Amino acid sequence: MVRIANSGAADDALTSVSTDAAESVVYVDNTASAAASPSGSASPSGSASPSGSASPSGSASPTPNDQPPGSDRFHLTVATQDLLTLLPDQGKYLELYKVRRDLRPGQTVRLVFHFEKAGDVQVDVPMAPPQQVTTRSPAGVEHPKEG
């Protein structure tokens, strides 16, 4: 889960997130309205600050064509005096793509949130246990189903 609060006097937009812990950080939108990308208005400087916790999600095996599940460039508007919440169980979230090292619950990962107006904001984000445990196996090998 990621929560971003904008306590500034103007709307702002999150345009990307970076970290040295992964090849990229992608925004995934699995909702029915995923075809429409979020957008907002431009106005003088605002102040946005991310907070909360995040957990890497997804599979350790590559996706077809080795493509990330989302985009590493996006435009997520955070209205002035408002809160943007990204939750995997609601279909919109940030995902560390191609993690470069083992990440364990409780460890922190430095993320740099890149905002259109507020600039770069560095946050040390604690990793949480995965919400869903997945079984990983070599490509083409299926695990027998229980039951």
N, C-alpha and C positions, 0 to 999 in steps of 0.2 A: 504494500500500500504506500502510496506517495500522496502527500497533501501539500499544496502550494498556496500560500496566503499572499494576497496583494494588499498591503496596508498603505499603498501610495495613493496619490491624487489622480492617477490616470490608469487606464487599462494597460496591460503589458501582455507579452506573449512569450511562451517558452518555445524556442526554435530548435533546440537540440540539447543532448546531455552527453558528456564524455567521461571516461574513466580509463586508468591504465590497467584495470583489472580485466578488461574485455576488449575485443576488437572494436565493438561499438555498443551503444545503448540505443535500442529501437523502441518506438512507440507502436504498440499493437492495439488495433481497434477491431474486436470481433463482434461488434454489435450490428444490428440490421442496417443501421444508417452509416456503415463504414465507408460507403462510396463518397459521402459528403465530408470533406475535411473541415475541421474546425477553423474558423477564421475570426478576425476581430478588427477593430478600428485602430487607427494610429492617432495618438495625441501626445502632448508633451510628457516628459519623464515621469515614471511611476516607480514604485519600489516593490519588488516581489521577493518572497523568501520561502524556499522549500523547507518542509519539515516532515517528520514521521519516519517510517521505516520502510525498507524495500527488501524484497527477496528475489534472487534470480529465479526465473521460471523457465520451463521448456525442457526439451530433451537434449541429452548429450550427443545424440546421433544427428548427423547433418540432415537438413530438410531436403526435399527434392531439389535438384539443381544447386544445392548448397546456398540457397537464398535465405536471408533473414526473414523472420515471421512478420516484420513490420518495417517501418521506415526510420532511418536515423536523422532525417530532416522532416520537421513538421511545424505546425503553427497552432499552438494551443493557447487560446486567449484566457487570461486571468483578469476578470473585471476588477476595477478598483473596489476596495473594501470587500472582496469576495474570496472564495476558497475553491480551488480546483482539486478534486480528489480522483485519483486513478486507482481502481481496485480490480484485480484479476477476475474476481467472481462476478463483476459487472461488465466484463468484456473489454475494458480499456486499461492498459497498464504499460509500464516501462519494463523492458527485458534486457538483461545483459546478454549480448550475442557473442558467441565464441569466447567464453570465459578462459582466461589465460592461466589461472591457478585455482587450486582447491579453495572453496569458500565454505566456511563452517558457520552455523548459527552462533551469533554473538560477536563474530569478527566484524570489523567495520571496513567499508570500502569508500574511498573518496570519490564522490561524483561532482562534476562541475556542470551546473545548470546554466545554460546560455539563454539569456532573455534579450528580447528585442530592444528594450529601453533600459532596464536595470543593469544590463551587462552580465558578467559571469559571477555566479555565486557558488562557492565551494562548500560542500556539506559532507561530513563523515557519516555515512549511513550504516546502521547496524543491520547485519544480515539476519533474517528470521528463518526458522525451519520452513521447508516447502509446505505449501498448503495441501498438496496432493503428492503422494509418493508414487513415483513411476518406476517401472522395471525396465532396465536398459539391457539390451542384448545386441550382438552383432547384427548388421543388416541381413535380412532374410531369415533370421532365426526367430521362431515364435515360441513363446512360453505357453505351456498347457494351461488351460483355464481351469480354475478350481470350481468344484460344485457338482 
